[in-house]
């Protein structure tokens, strides 16, 4: 089965966020750098996941993304 890059990147990002043991927001830059994904593209995907209710986002210096549900 072939998945689009958007779906693949979204799944990779959510998997990475889920594996974080500390309760924190993960910045998109961290995910983009780790998996060599263009950050601007990743932010658009993550925004769609926030609108879908799968992720939460937080702005600011300590901001980033976290899972909406454990």
mmCIF file of the N, C-alpha and C atoms, coordinates in Angstrom:
data_MODEL
# 
_entry.id   MODEL 
# 
loop_
_atom_site.group_PDB 
_atom_site.id 
_atom_site.type_symbol 
_atom_site.label_atom_id 
_atom_site.label_alt_id 
_atom_site.label_comp_id 
_atom_site.label_asym_id 
_atom_site.label_entity_id 
_atom_site.label_seq_id 
_atom_site.pdbx_PDB_ins_code 
_atom_site.Cartn_x 
_atom_site.Cartn_y 
_atom_site.Cartn_z 
_atom_site.occupancy 
_atom_site.B_iso_or_equiv 
_atom_site.pdbx_formal_charge 
_atom_site.auth_seq_id 
_atom_site.auth_comp_id 
_atom_site.auth_asym_id 
_atom_site.auth_atom_id 
_atom_site.pdbx_PDB_model_num 
ATOM 1   N N  . UNK A 1 1  ? 0.848  -1.165 0.000  1.00 0.00 ? 1  UNK A N  1 
ATOM 2   C CA . UNK A 1 1  ? 0.000  0.000  0.000  1.00 0.00 ? 1  UNK A CA 1 
ATOM 3   C C  . UNK A 1 1  ? 0.898  1.234  0.000  1.00 0.00 ? 1  UNK A C  1 
ATOM 4   N N  . UNK A 1 2  ? 0.604  2.157  -0.884 1.00 0.00 ? 2  UNK A N  1 
ATOM 5   C CA . UNK A 1 2  ? 1.362  3.401  -0.955 1.00 0.00 ? 2  UNK A CA 1 
ATOM 6   C C  . UNK A 1 2  ? 0.605  4.503  -0.232 1.00 0.00 ? 2  UNK A C  1 
ATOM 7   N N  . UNK A 1 3  ? 1.270  5.133  0.706  1.00 0.00 ? 3  UNK A N  1 
ATOM 8   C CA . UNK A 1 3  ? 0.691  6.257  1.426  1.00 0.00 ? 3  UNK A CA 1 
ATOM 9   C C  . UNK A 1 3  ? 1.343  7.537  0.944  1.00 0.00 ? 3  UNK A C  1 
ATOM 10  N N  . UNK A 1 4  ? 0.601  8.616  0.962  1.00 0.00 ? 4  UNK A N  1 
ATOM 11  C CA . UNK A 1 4  ? 1.162  9.894  0.543  1.00 0.00 ? 4  UNK A CA 1 
ATOM 12  C C  . UNK A 1 4  ? 2.226  10.341 1.554  1.00 0.00 ? 4  UNK A C  1 
ATOM 13  N N  . UNK A 1 5  ? 3.054  11.277 1.121  1.00 0.00 ? 5  UNK A N  1 
ATOM 14  C CA . UNK A 1 5  ? 4.079  11.801 2.022  1.00 0.00 ? 5  UNK A CA 1 
ATOM 15  C C  . UNK A 1 5  ? 3.444  12.473 3.227  1.00 0.00 ? 5  UNK A C  1 
ATOM 16  N N  . UNK A 1 6  ? 2.340  13.155 3.005  1.00 0.00 ? 6  UNK A N  1 
ATOM 17  C CA . UNK A 1 6  ? 1.661  13.841 4.115  1.00 0.00 ? 6  UNK A CA 1 
ATOM 18  C C  . UNK A 1 6  ? 1.220  12.851 5.186  1.00 0.00 ? 6  UNK A C  1 
ATOM 19  N N  . UNK A 1 7  ? 0.624  11.750 4.765  1.00 0.00 ? 7  UNK A N  1 
ATOM 20  C CA . UNK A 1 7  ? 0.164  10.732 5.715  1.00 0.00 ? 7  UNK A CA 1 
ATOM 21  C C  . UNK A 1 7  ? 1.365  10.115 6.431  1.00 0.00 ? 7  UNK A C  1 
ATOM 22  N N  . UNK A 1 8  ? 2.398  9.793  5.676  1.00 0.00 ? 8  UNK A N  1 
ATOM 23  C CA . UNK A 1 8  ? 3.602  9.200  6.263  1.00 0.00 ? 8  UNK A CA 1 
ATOM 24  C C  . UNK A 1 8  ? 4.237  10.135 7.280  1.00 0.00 ? 8  UNK A C  1 
ATOM 25  N N  . UNK A 1 9  ? 4.403  11.409 6.923  1.00 0.00 ? 9  UNK A N  1 
ATOM 26  C CA . UNK A 1 9  ? 4.998  12.386 7.836  1.00 0.00 ? 9  UNK A CA 1 
ATOM 27  C C  . UNK A 1 9  ? 4.137  12.565 9.081  1.00 0.00 ? 9  UNK A C  1 
ATOM 28  N N  . UNK A 1 10 ? 2.823  12.595 8.910  1.00 0.00 ? 10 UNK A N  1 
ATOM 29  C CA . UNK A 1 10 ? 1.924  12.736 10.051 1.00 0.00 ? 10 UNK A CA 1 
ATOM 30  C C  . UNK A 1 10 ? 2.031  11.559 11.001 1.00 0.00 ? 10 UNK A C  1 
ATOM 31  N N  . UNK A 1 11 ? 2.106  10.357 10.445 1.00 0.00 ? 11 UNK A N  1 
ATOM 32  C CA . UNK A 1 11 ? 2.233  9.160  11.278 1.00 0.00 ? 11 UNK A CA 1 
ATOM 33  C C  . UNK A 1 11 ? 3.579  9.133  12.004 1.00 0.00 ? 11 UNK A C  1 
ATOM 34  N N  . UNK A 1 12 ? 4.627  9.518  11.310 1.00 0.00 ? 12 UNK A N  1 
ATOM 35  C CA . UNK A 1 12 ? 5.965  9.560  11.925 1.00 0.00 ? 12 UNK A CA 1 
ATOM 36  C C  . UNK A 1 12 ? 5.971  10.564 13.078 1.00 0.00 ? 12 UNK A C  1 
ATOM 37  N N  . UNK A 1 13 ? 5.408  11.735 12.836 1.00 0.00 ? 13 UNK A N  1 
ATOM 38  C CA . UNK A 1 13 ? 5.387  12.781 13.862 1.00 0.00 ? 13 UNK A CA 1 
ATOM 39  C C  . UNK A 1 13 ? 4.570  12.340 15.077 1.00 0.00 ? 13 UNK A C  1 
ATOM 40  N N  . UNK A 1 14 ? 3.403  11.766 14.854 1.00 0.00 ? 14 UNK A N  1 
ATOM 41  C CA . UNK A 1 14 ? 2.577  11.331 15.981 1.00 0.00 ? 14 UNK A CA 1 
ATOM 42  C C  . UNK A 1 14 ? 3.249  10.196 16.745 1.00 0.00 ? 14 UNK A C  1 
ATOM 43  N N  . UNK A 1 15 ? 3.914  9.304  16.047 1.00 0.00 ? 15 UNK A N  1 
ATOM 44  C CA . UNK A 1 15 ? 4.641  8.226  16.713 1.00 0.00 ? 15 UNK A CA 1 
ATOM 45  C C  . UNK A 1 15 ? 5.760  8.765  17.579 1.00 0.00 ? 15 UNK A C  1 
ATOM 46  N N  . UNK A 1 16 ? 6.484  9.758  17.067 1.00 0.00 ? 16 UNK A N  1 
ATOM 47  C CA . UNK A 1 16 ? 7.576  10.362 17.829 1.00 0.00 ? 16 UNK A CA 1 
ATOM 48  C C  . UNK A 1 16 ? 7.038  11.052 19.082 1.00 0.00 ? 16 UNK A C  1 
ATOM 49  N N  . UNK A 1 17 ? 5.948  11.785 18.932 1.00 0.00 ? 17 UNK A N  1 
ATOM 50  C CA . UNK A 1 17 ? 5.352  12.479 20.077 1.00 0.00 ? 17 UNK A CA 1 
ATOM 51  C C  . UNK A 1 17 ? 4.878  11.460 21.112 1.00 0.00 ? 17 UNK A C  1 
ATOM 52  N N  . UNK A 1 18 ? 4.282  10.366 20.650 1.00 0.00 ? 18 UNK A N  1 
ATOM 53  C CA . UNK A 1 18 ? 3.770  9.343  21.571 1.00 0.00 ? 18 UNK A CA 1 
ATOM 54  C C  . UNK A 1 18 ? 4.888  8.662  22.349 1.00 0.00 ? 18 UNK A C  1 
ATOM 55  N N  . UNK A 1 19 ? 6.081  8.560  21.774 1.00 0.00 ? 19 UNK A N  1 
ATOM 56  C CA . UNK A 1 19 ? 7.200  7.881  22.440 1.00 0.00 ? 19 UNK A CA 1 
ATOM 57  C C  . UNK A 1 19 ? 7.875  8.741  23.509 1.00 0.00 ? 19 UNK A C  1 
ATOM 58  N N  . UNK A 1 20 ? 7.569  10.028 23.548 1.00 0.00 ? 20 UNK A N  1 
ATOM 59  C CA . UNK A 1 20 ? 8.202  10.899 24.537 1.00 0.00 ? 20 UNK A CA 1 
ATOM 60  C C  . UNK A 1 20 ? 7.697  10.522 25.921 1.00 0.00 ? 20 UNK A C  1 
ATOM 61  N N  . UNK A 1 21 ? 8.617  10.216 26.822 1.00 0.00 ? 21 UNK A N  1 
ATOM 62  C CA . UNK A 1 21 ? 8.238  9.779  28.165 1.00 0.00 ? 21 UNK A CA 1 
ATOM 63  C C  . UNK A 1 21 ? 7.926  10.954 29.084 1.00 0.00 ? 21 UNK A C  1 
ATOM 64  N N  . UNK A 1 22 ? 8.535  12.090 28.828 1.00 0.00 ? 22 UNK A N  1 
ATOM 65  C CA . UNK A 1 22 ? 8.238  13.252 29.666 1.00 0.00 ? 22 UNK A CA 1 
ATOM 66  C C  . UNK A 1 22 ? 7.021  13.980 29.096 1.00 0.00 ? 22 UNK A C  1 
ATOM 67  N N  . UNK A 1 23 ? 6.266  14.581 29.978 1.00 0.00 ? 23 UNK A N  1 
ATOM 68  C CA . UNK A 1 23 ? 5.063  15.288 29.549 1.00 0.00 ? 23 UNK A CA 1 
ATOM 69  C C  . UNK A 1 23 ? 5.478  16.693 29.126 1.00 0.00 ? 23 UNK A C  1 
ATOM 70  N N  . UNK A 1 24 ? 5.638  16.848 27.839 1.00 0.00 ? 24 UNK A N  1 
ATOM 71  C CA . UNK A 1 24 ? 6.035  18.143 27.309 1.00 0.00 ? 24 UNK A CA 1 
ATOM 72  C C  . UNK A 1 24 ? 5.494  18.283 25.902 1.00 0.00 ? 24 UNK A C  1 
ATOM 73  N N  . UNK A 1 25 ? 5.505  19.502 25.423 1.00 0.00 ? 25 UNK A N  1 
ATOM 74  C CA . UNK A 1 25 ? 5.146  19.747 24.041 1.00 0.00 ? 25 UNK A CA 1 
ATOM 75  C C  . UNK A 1 25 ? 6.403  19.593 23.195 1.00 0.00 ? 25 UNK A C  1 
ATOM 76  N N  . UNK A 1 26 ? 6.280  18.897 22.088 1.00 0.00 ? 26 UNK A N  1 
ATOM 77  C CA . UNK A 1 26 ? 7.415  18.651 21.207 1.00 0.00 ? 26 UNK A CA 1 
ATOM 78  C C  . UNK A 1 26 ? 7.372  19.678 20.080 1.00 0.00 ? 26 UNK A C  1 
ATOM 79  N N  . UNK A 1 27 ? 8.425  20.485 19.941 1.00 0.00 ? 27 UNK A N  1 
ATOM 80  C CA . UNK A 1 27 ? 8.452  21.470 18.859 1.00 0.00 ? 27 UNK A CA 1 
ATOM 81  C C  . UNK A 1 27 ? 8.530  20.791 17.485 1.00 0.00 ? 27 UNK A C  1 
ATOM 82  N N  . UNK A 1 28 ? 7.872  21.386 16.506 1.00 0.00 ? 28 UNK A N  1 
ATOM 83  C CA . UNK A 1 28 ? 7.896  20.821 15.154 1.00 0.00 ? 28 UNK A CA 1 
ATOM 84  C C  . UNK A 1 28 ? 9.321  20.807 14.596 1.00 0.00 ? 28 UNK A C  1 
ATOM 85  N N  . UNK A 1 29 ? 10.132 21.787 14.996 1.00 0.00 ? 29 UNK A N  1 
ATOM 86  C CA . UNK A 1 29 ? 11.513 21.842 14.513 1.00 0.00 ? 29 UNK A CA 1 
ATOM 87  C C  . UNK A 1 29 ? 12.300 20.603 14.926 1.00 0.00 ? 29 UNK A C  1 
ATOM 88  N N  . UNK A 1 30 ? 12.033 20.122 16.136 1.00 0.00 ? 30 UNK A N  1 
ATOM 89  C CA . UNK A 1 30 ? 12.719 18.927 16.640 1.00 0.00 ? 30 UNK A CA 1 
ATOM 90  C C  . UNK A 1 30 ? 12.380 17.703 15.782 1.00 0.00 ? 30 UNK A C  1 
ATOM 91  N N  . UNK A 1 31 ? 11.107 17.550 15.469 1.00 0.00 ? 31 UNK A N  1 
ATOM 92  C CA . UNK A 1 31 ? 10.666 16.416 14.654 1.00 0.00 ? 31 UNK A CA 1 
ATOM 93  C C  . UNK A 1 31 ? 11.210 16.547 13.234 1.00 0.00 ? 31 UNK A C  1 
ATOM 94  N N  . UNK A 1 32 ? 11.120 17.750 12.678 1.00 0.00 ? 32 UNK A N  1 
ATOM 95  C CA . UNK A 1 32 ? 11.587 17.983 11.317 1.00 0.00 ? 32 UNK A CA 1 
ATOM 96  C C  . UNK A 1 32 ? 13.080 17.686 11.179 1.00 0.00 ? 32 UNK A C  1 
ATOM 97  N N  . UNK A 1 33 ? 13.849 18.117 12.158 1.00 0.00 ? 33 UNK A N  1 
ATOM 98  C CA . UNK A 1 33 ? 15.295 17.896 12.116 1.00 0.00 ? 33 UNK A CA 1 
ATOM 99  C C  . UNK A 1 33 ? 15.632 16.410 12.266 1.00 0.00 ? 33 UNK A C  1 
ATOM 100 N N  . UNK A 1 34 ? 14.965 15.743 13.195 1.00 0.00 ? 34 UNK A N  1 
ATOM 101 C CA . UNK A 1 34 ? 15.251 14.334 13.462 1.00 0.00 ? 34 UNK A CA 1 
ATOM 102 C C  . UNK A 1 34 ? 14.947 13.443 12.264 1.00 0.00 ? 34 UNK A C  1 
ATOM 103 N N  . UNK A 1 35 ? 13.850 13.733 11.554 1.00 0.00 ? 35 UNK A N  1 
ATOM 104 C CA . UNK A 1 35 ? 13.416 12.863 10.455 1.00 0.00 ? 35 UNK A CA 1 
ATOM 105 C C  . UNK A 1 35 ? 13.631 13.483 9.076  1.00 0.00 ? 35 UNK A C  1 
ATOM 106 N N  . UNK A 1 36 ? 14.355 14.601 9.016  1.00 0.00 ? 36 UNK A N  1 
ATOM 107 C CA . UNK A 1 36 ? 14.671 15.271 7.758  1.00 0.00 ? 36 UNK A CA 1 
ATOM 108 C C  . UNK A 1 36 ? 13.403 15.569 6.947  1.00 0.00 ? 36 UNK A C  1 
ATOM 109 N N  . UNK A 1 37 ? 12.467 16.242 7.591  1.00 0.00 ? 37 UNK A N  1 
ATOM 110 C CA . UNK A 1 37 ? 11.209 16.654 6.976  1.00 0.00 ? 37 UNK A CA 1 
ATOM 111 C C  . UNK A 1 37 ? 11.226 18.179 6.901  1.00 0.00 ? 37 UNK A C  1 
ATOM 112 N N  . UNK A 1 38 ? 10.814 18.768 5.788  1.00 0.00 ? 38 UNK A N  1 
ATOM 113 C CA . UNK A 1 38 ? 10.737 20.236 5.732  1.00 0.00 ? 38 UNK A CA 1 
ATOM 114 C C  . UNK A 1 38 ? 9.784  20.762 6.813  1.00 0.00 ? 38 UNK A C  1 
ATOM 115 N N  . UNK A 1 39 ? 10.275 21.664 7.658  1.00 0.00 ? 39 UNK A N  1 
ATOM 116 C CA . UNK A 1 39 ? 9.500  22.124 8.807  1.00 0.00 ? 39 UNK A CA 1 
ATOM 117 C C  . UNK A 1 39 ? 8.195  22.809 8.391  1.00 0.00 ? 39 UNK A C  1 
ATOM 118 N N  . UNK A 1 40 ? 8.235  23.633 7.348  1.00 0.00 ? 40 UNK A N  1 
ATOM 119 C CA . UNK A 1 40 ? 7.027  24.338 6.921  1.00 0.00 ? 40 UNK A CA 1 
ATOM 120 C C  . UNK A 1 40 ? 5.935  23.348 6.511  1.00 0.00 ? 40 UNK A C  1 
ATOM 121 N N  . UNK A 1 41 ? 6.336  22.295 5.827  1.00 0.00 ? 41 UNK A N  1 
ATOM 122 C CA . UNK A 1 41 ? 5.407  21.258 5.390  1.00 0.00 ? 41 UNK A CA 1 
ATOM 123 C C  . UNK A 1 41 ? 4.860  20.499 6.596  1.00 0.00 ? 41 UNK A C  1 
ATOM 124 N N  . UNK A 1 42 ? 5.729  20.194 7.548  1.00 0.00 ? 42 UNK A N  1 
ATOM 125 C CA . UNK A 1 42 ? 5.319  19.465 8.746  1.00 0.00 ? 42 UNK A CA 1 
ATOM 126 C C  . UNK A 1 42 ? 4.327  20.277 9.571  1.00 0.00 ? 42 UNK A C  1 
ATOM 127 N N  . UNK A 1 43 ? 4.545  21.577 9.677  1.00 0.00 ? 43 UNK A N  1 
ATOM 128 C CA . UNK A 1 43 ? 3.639  22.429 10.460 1.00 0.00 ? 43 UNK A CA 1 
ATOM 129 C C  . UNK A 1 43 ? 2.233  22.400 9.855  1.00 0.00 ? 43 UNK A C  1 
ATOM 130 N N  . UNK A 1 44 ? 2.128  22.403 8.534  1.00 0.00 ? 44 UNK A N  1 
ATOM 131 C CA . UNK A 1 44 ? 0.817  22.332 7.887  1.00 0.00 ? 44 UNK A CA 1 
ATOM 132 C C  . UNK A 1 44 ? 0.126  21.004 8.194  1.00 0.00 ? 44 UNK A C  1 
ATOM 133 N N  . UNK A 1 45 ? 0.883  19.929 8.165  1.00 0.00 ? 45 UNK A N  1 
ATOM 134 C CA . UNK A 1 45 ? 0.325  18.605 8.475  1.00 0.00 ? 45 UNK A CA 1 
ATOM 135 C C  . UNK A 1 45 ? -0.123 18.552 9.932  1.00 0.00 ? 45 UNK A C  1 
ATOM 136 N N  . UNK A 1 46 ? 0.716  19.061 10.818 1.00 0.00 ? 46 UNK A N  1 
ATOM 137 C CA . UNK A 1 46 ? 0.395  19.044 12.242 1.00 0.00 ? 46 UNK A CA 1 
ATOM 138 C C  . UNK A 1 46 ? -0.841 19.900 12.532 1.00 0.00 ? 46 UNK A C  1 
ATOM 139 N N  . UNK A 1 47 ? -0.993 21.012 11.823 1.00 0.00 ? 47 UNK A N  1 
ATOM 140 C CA . UNK A 1 47 ? -2.174 21.857 12.002 1.00 0.00 ? 47 UNK A CA 1 
ATOM 141 C C  . UNK A 1 47 ? -3.445 21.106 11.613 1.00 0.00 ? 47 UNK A C  1 
ATOM 142 N N  . UNK A 1 48 ? -3.367 20.305 10.569 1.00 0.00 ? 48 UNK A N  1 
ATOM 143 C CA . UNK A 1 48 ? -4.517 19.490 10.170 1.00 0.00 ? 48 UNK A CA 1 
ATOM 144 C C  . UNK A 1 48 ? -4.844 18.460 11.248 1.00 0.00 ? 48 UNK A C  1 
ATOM 145 N N  . UNK A 1 49 ? -3.822 17.898 11.864 1.00 0.00 ? 49 UNK A N  1 
ATOM 146 C CA . UNK A 1 49 ? -4.037 16.923 12.929 1.00 0.00 ? 49 UNK A CA 1 
ATOM 147 C C  . UNK A 1 49 ? -4.633 17.579 14.179 1.00 0.00 ? 49 UNK A C  1 
ATOM 148 N N  . UNK A 1 50 ? -4.279 18.838 14.418 1.00 0.00 ? 50 UNK A N  1 
ATOM 149 C CA . UNK A 1 50 ? -4.876 19.583 15.538 1.00 0.00 ? 50 UNK A CA 1 
ATOM 150 C C  . UNK A 1 50 ? -6.359 19.809 15.254 1.00 0.00 ? 50 UNK A C  1 
ATOM 151 N N  . UNK A 1 51 ? -6.678 20.241 14.039 1.00 0.00 ? 51 UNK A N  1 
ATOM 152 C CA . UNK A 1 51 ? -8.085 20.470 13.676 1.00 0.00 ? 51 UNK A CA 1 
ATOM 153 C C  . UNK A 1 51 ? -8.899 19.178 13.735 1.00 0.00 ? 51 UNK A C  1 
ATOM 154 N N  . UNK A 1 52 ? -8.256 18.046 13.469 1.00 0.00 ? 52 UNK A N  1 
ATOM 155 C CA . UNK A 1 52 ? -8.937 16.749 13.511 1.00 0.00 ? 52 UNK A CA 1 
ATOM 156 C C  . UNK A 1 52 ? -9.098 16.238 14.947 1.00 0.00 ? 52 UNK A C  1 
ATOM 157 N N  . UNK A 1 53 ? -8.473 16.916 15.910 1.00 0.00 ? 53 UNK A N  1 
ATOM 158 C CA . UNK A 1 53 ? -8.606 16.522 17.305 1.00 0.00 ? 53 UNK A CA 1 
ATOM 159 C C  . UNK A 1 53 ? -7.625 15.451 17.752 1.00 0.00 ? 53 UNK A C  1 
ATOM 160 N N  . UNK A 1 54 ? -6.602 15.177 16.947 1.00 0.00 ? 54 UNK A N  1 
ATOM 161 C CA . UNK A 1 54 ? -5.616 14.156 17.304 1.00 0.00 ? 54 UNK A CA 1 
ATOM 162 C C  . UNK A 1 54 ? -4.432 14.725 18.084 1.00 0.00 ? 54 UNK A C  1 
ATOM 163 N N  . UNK A 1 55 ? -4.132 15.995 17.849 1.00 0.00 ? 55 UNK A N  1 
ATOM 164 C CA . UNK A 1 55 ? -3.029 16.662 18.537 1.00 0.00 ? 55 UNK A CA 1 
ATOM 165 C C  . UNK A 1 55 ? -3.529 17.930 19.201 1.00 0.00 ? 55 UNK A C  1 
ATOM 166 N N  . UNK A 1 56 ? -2.745 18.411 20.152 1.00 0.00 ? 56 UNK A N  1 
ATOM 167 C CA . UNK A 1 56 ? -2.954 19.731 20.756 1.00 0.00 ? 56 UNK A CA 1 
ATOM 168 C C  . UNK A 1 56 ? -1.723 20.558 20.445 1.00 0.00 ? 56 UNK A C  1 
ATOM 169 N N  . UNK A 1 57 ? -1.920 21.847 20.312 1.00 0.00 ? 57 UNK A N  1 
ATOM 170 C CA . UNK A 1 57 ? -0.777 22.721 20.072 1.00 0.00 ? 57 UNK A CA 1 
ATOM 171 C C  . UNK A 1 57 ? -0.722 23.794 21.148 1.00 0.00 ? 57 UNK A C  1 
ATOM 172 N N  . UNK A 1 58 ? 0.494  24.246 21.418 1.00 0.00 ? 58 UNK A N  1 
ATOM 173 C CA . UNK A 1 58 ? 0.726  25.290 22.412 1.00 0.00 ? 58 UNK A CA 1 
ATOM 174 C C  . UNK A 1 58 ? 1.739  26.250 21.817 1.00 0.00 ? 58 UNK A C  1 
ATOM 175 N N  . UNK A 1 59 ? 1.428  27.518 21.878 1.00 0.00 ? 59 UNK A N  1 
ATOM 176 C CA . UNK A 1 59 ? 2.336  28.533 21.350 1.00 0.00 ? 59 UNK A CA 1 
ATOM 177 C C  . UNK A 1 59 ? 3.301  29.002 22.430 1.00 0.00 ? 59 UNK A C  1 
ATOM 178 N N  . UNK A 1 60 ? 4.369  29.635 21.987 1.00 0.00 ? 60 UNK A N  1 
ATOM 179 C CA . UNK A 1 60 ? 5.303  30.233 22.923 1.00 0.00 ? 60 UNK A CA 1 
ATOM 180 C C  . UNK A 1 60 ? 6.620  29.495 22.980 1.00 0.00 ? 60 UNK A C  1 
ATOM 181 N N  . UNK A 1 61 ? 7.525  29.977 23.827 1.00 0.00 ? 61 UNK A N  1 
ATOM 182 C CA . UNK A 1 61 ? 8.860  29.391 23.929 1.00 0.00 ? 61 UNK A CA 1 
ATOM 183 C C  . UNK A 1 61 ? 8.857  27.925 24.357 1.00 0.00 ? 61 UNK A C  1 
ATOM 184 N N  . UNK A 1 62 ? 7.909  27.533 25.187 1.00 0.00 ? 62 UNK A N  1 
ATOM 185 C CA . UNK A 1 62 ? 7.802  26.143 25.634 1.00 0.00 ? 62 UNK A CA 1 
ATOM 186 C C  . UNK A 1 62 ? 6.740  25.397 24.824 1.00 0.00 ? 62 UNK A C  1 
ATOM 187 N N  . UNK A 1 63 ? 6.361  25.955 23.698 1.00 0.00 ? 63 UNK A N  1 
ATOM 188 C CA . UNK A 1 63 ? 5.274  25.414 22.904 1.00 0.00 ? 63 UNK A CA 1 
ATOM 189 C C  . UNK A 1 63 ? 5.684  24.257 22.016 1.00 0.00 ? 63 UNK A C  1 
ATOM 190 N N  . UNK A 1 64 ? 4.694  23.719 21.345 1.00 0.00 ? 64 UNK A N  1 
ATOM 191 C CA . UNK A 1 64 ? 4.901  22.606 20.453 1.00 0.00 ? 64 UNK A CA 1 
ATOM 192 C C  . UNK A 1 64 ? 3.607  21.811 20.331 1.00 0.00 ? 64 UNK A C  1 
ATOM 193 N N  . UNK A 1 65 ? 3.744  20.527 20.104 1.00 0.00 ? 65 UNK A N  1 
ATOM 194 C CA . UNK A 1 65 ? 2.592  19.658 19.904 1.00 0.00 ? 65 UNK A CA 1 
ATOM 195 C C  . UNK A 1 65 ? 2.626  18.503 20.897 1.00 0.00 ? 65 UNK A C  1 
ATOM 196 N N  . UNK A 1 66 ? 1.437  18.071 21.296 1.00 0.00 ? 66 UNK A N  1 
ATOM 197 C CA . UNK A 1 66 ? 1.293  16.915 22.161 1.00 0.00 ? 66 UNK A CA 1 
ATOM 198 C C  . UNK A 1 66 ? 0.051  16.145 21.706 1.00 0.00 ? 66 UNK A C  1 
ATOM 199 N N  . UNK A 1 67 ? -0.051 14.896 22.128 1.00 0.00 ? 67 UNK A N  1 
ATOM 200 C CA . UNK A 1 67 ? -1.216 14.105 21.768 1.00 0.00 ? 67 UNK A CA 1 
ATOM 201 C C  . UNK A 1 67 ? -2.453 14.645 22.490 1.00 0.00 ? 67 UNK A C  1 
ATOM 202 N N  . UNK A 1 68 ? -3.579 14.630 21.812 1.00 0.00 ? 68 UNK A N  1 
ATOM 203 C CA . UNK A 1 68 ? -4.819 15.123 22.417 1.00 0.00 ? 68 UNK A CA 1 
ATOM 204 C C  . UNK A 1 68 ? -5.314 14.148 23.479 1.00 0.00 ? 68 UNK A C  1 
ATOM 205 N N  . UNK A 1 69 ? -5.029 12.848 23.293 1.00 0.00 ? 69 UNK A N  1 
ATOM 206 C CA . UNK A 1 69 ? -5.437 11.828 24.253 1.00 0.00 ? 69 UNK A CA 1 
ATOM 207 C C  . UNK A 1 69 ? -4.248 10.922 24.532 1.00 0.00 ? 69 UNK A C  1 
ATOM 208 N N  . UNK A 1 70 ? -4.166 10.401 25.762 1.00 0.00 ? 70 UNK A N  1 
ATOM 209 C CA . UNK A 1 70 ? -3.036 9.520  26.067 1.00 0.00 ? 70 UNK A CA 1 
ATOM 210 C C  . UNK A 1 70 ? -3.078 8.207  25.282 1.00 0.00 ? 70 UNK A C  1 
# 
